[in-house]
Amino acid sequence: MSAPSRTFTVRNVQLLRALFAAVAALMITFSSDHSAAVGLSVFSGFAIATALVMLLSVWLVFPAGSRWPAVVVGLLSVAAGMATGIPVWRTNDVFFIVVGAWALATGLTELLAGIRARRIGTDPTARDSIIIGSFGILLAVLLWVIPAGFTHDYTIKEAGTFELTGIILGVGMLGGYAALVAVFLGIAGLTPQKADAVAPASVPAESGDAR
């Protein structure tokens, strides 16, 4: 008798992460305020929601020996989310330091886990981990390249003069990262896996043996 199939799978993890990333991207995109307070507020919710998904997946999805990436990403995310959830800490410097450090640490974790899994050849989601990890590292680099004190005034005809600042760019980068993660993991979660295609083919064979 075959073991019962899991009700919570890697695909569910991908779709939940995509959902939370999409919410974060939409909140930033449709907000006219790209201050550190707003950016860190959105990031805090996104990071804690992601942490809950990853930590639950440790017991519900991943087998022993493959759990460490989810544990590390989950713990890093909950720590970053709780730190940025404190209103008095929501400053420009905290945004660039904490979000950048989180992006680099979780990005490296997923990238290394994906490379290791691809080398072993047993994890069909290795490519997804590599790409998501690369997105995180890219976000960290962009956040640390942008000068925190950057300001630039520009004028749009018939609209007026506006000020572009480092924090506006940083929060925008976070929104762009969240959008990329949402799209990529959404596609990955909705794409049929090889195991799904093979499973139905085994049904006739089992029926034939029962005869």
Secondary structure, DSSP 8 states (H G I E B T S, - for coil): ------SS-HHHHHHHHHHHHHHHHHHHHT-S--SHHHHHHHHHHHHHHHHHHHHHHHHHT--TTS-HHHHHHHHHHHHHHHHTTSGGG--HHHIIIIIHHHHHHHHHHHHHHHHHHHHHT--TTHHHHHHHHHHHHHHHHHHHHS-TT-EEEEEETTTEEEEEEHHHHHHHHHHHHHHHHHHHHHHHHHS--HHHHHGGGHHHHHHHHH-
